[in-house]
Amino acid sequence: MISRRSAGSGIPWPADRLADARLVTITAGHLVHVTAPEAYLDAVNTFLAG
């Protein structure tokens, strides 16, 4: 799959094109679930609660 990004924004394109989409950025490196587990779980639980 080719990753497309909005021009100059660095935000993945689906976040600004899908209704009700949310982009969550957690500054934690590649292993976000290991480096910042509380922030990761908060984002996942918020998504699942929908």
C-alpha positions as CSV (number, residue, x, y, z in Angstrom):
1,M,0.0,0.0,0.0
2,I,1.3,3.5,-0.8
3,S,1.2,6.0,2.0
4,R,-0.2,9.3,0.9
5,R,0.1,12.4,3.1
6,S,-1.6,15.8,2.9
7,A,0.7,18.4,1.2
8,G,3.2,19.7,3.8
9,S,1.2,18.7,6.8
10,G,2.7,15.3,7.7
11,I,-0.8,14.2,8.7
12,P,-1.9,10.9,7.0
13,W,-4.5,11.8,4.4
14,P,-7.5,9.7,5.8
15,A,-7.7,11.8,8.9
16,D,-8.7,14.9,6.9
17,R,-11.0,13.1,4.4
18,L,-13.1,10.6,6.5
19,A,-16.2,11.7,8.4
20,D,-15.7,11.6,12.1
21,A,-12.0,10.5,11.8
22,R,-9.7,11.4,14.6
23,L,-5.9,11.5,14.4
24,V,-4.2,10.8,17.7
25,T,-0.5,11.5,18.0
26,I,1.5,10.0,20.9
27,T,5.1,11.0,20.9
28,A,6.7,7.8,22.0
29,G,8.6,6.3,19.1
30,H,7.9,3.1,17.2
31,L,6.8,0.9,20.1
32,V,4.2,3.3,21.4
33,H,2.4,0.5,23.3
34,V,5.6,-0.2,25.2
35,T,6.9,3.3,25.6
36,A,3.6,5.0,26.5
37,P,1.2,2.3,27.4
38,E,-1.3,4.6,29.3
39,A,-1.6,7.0,26.4
40,Y,-1.9,4.1,23.9
41,L,-4.6,2.4,25.9
42,D,-6.5,5.7,26.4
43,A,-6.5,6.2,22.6
44,V,-7.5,2.6,21.9
45,N,-10.3,2.6,24.5
46,T,-11.6,5.9,23.2
47,F,-11.7,4.5,19.7
48,L,-13.5,1.3,20.8
49,A,-16.0,3.2,22.9
50,G,-16.8,5.1,19.6
